Amino acid sequence: MKDNNFIYLDNAATTKVSETVVALFAESEKNSFANASSIHRLGVLNAKEVDKAKESILNSFKLKNHRVILTSGASEANNLAIKGYCLNYSNRGKHIITTNIEHPSVLECFYQLRDKFGFDVEILDVNSKGIIEPSILEKAMRKDTILVSVMAINNEIGSVNPIKEIAEIVHKYPKANLHVDTTQAIGKINLDYSSIDMFVVSAHKIHGVKGSGALIAKSNLSFMPLISGGGQEDGLRSGTTSIAMAKCLSLAIKDALKEDVNKVKELRNHLVDELERIDEIEMNSSNECSPYIVNFSLKSKKASVVVEDLSNKGIFVSSVSACNSKKESYSYVVKALGKNEKLYKNTIRVSFSKDNTIEEVDTFVNNLKQTLEAIR
Ligand code: PMP
């Protein structure tokens, strides 16, 4: 889309790539095109560039005992973390735990491990704010639990899980490791990444390039590779390495971790103040949620009609999340909060980036009110 006359409030689906990342991508593709696995001088130089990018990623997260495995994004990284880990360590135990509001790239891995590989899968319910209570996890842990997977920030409602407490519980069990889907969390909350055994990054959620991401895992963990071949990425993910993607991911992470969250908090608070005055609306995101994501339901109108009408006016928000919208016509996340059918079938998500403004929030609210009036 070339027309710049629109308001983009769908940043949890994807963000606009930053100018500096695009410039680095172009420069790197032009000048560092040789295959990083080649043994000639250009190949060796490029392999060093990739190593440098990975070093810088680990430094950004203040990590010494982790390694970076480059992937096509968070879906692939979650798949490698969950399936690659479980298939590699199934001799230690087959009990694995996750929650009922994880992203499909996590939940589907659990279902596959249960249905095709005989794992004992336990899916814990979150509370009415979309948070997993540590005591519930504590009760579910067993001696043969090998994996716990809990997302840091939910992509639909923005609920924030207590990862520090969760890590402490998991690490009381010697066979268990913690995987955290941090896709929506990078730069948005403070996390002690060193306490997490495996976490993921998706570049396009942090103004990076689409089709790029990473699994960042403790160096002592092994995985059954999901993509076999020439043995790139320590044999864990074969396929020719993109030097440009590695460098751009490192830059996007550095920038994301420097972001000023307070600016987005102001946008969020202003939006929520306005939305709470509209009778038709019921909030799904609580005050403890990430300021980047505001989710609400319509009590009597169809969310898809409202989202389409706003889209016709050049304002882009989402009803059920983009990765889910083709499969289901309701939000399983909002359903998990205990909301009724009318509400979980009519959710709208507004998601911010650092580039949004108060004026955009006001324009959105005014147009939303008009749309709700018009479809009365
Ligand atoms: N996990 C979460 C929480 C997400 O929001 C997304 C993207 N919607 C993913 C995983 C998948 O990310 P990617 O598009 O990089 O595969």
Residues whose N, C-alpha, C, O or C-beta is under 5 A from the ligand:
A	BS01	PMP	A12 S72 G73 A74 S75 E76 H103 S105 I153 N155 D181 T183 Q184 S202 C323
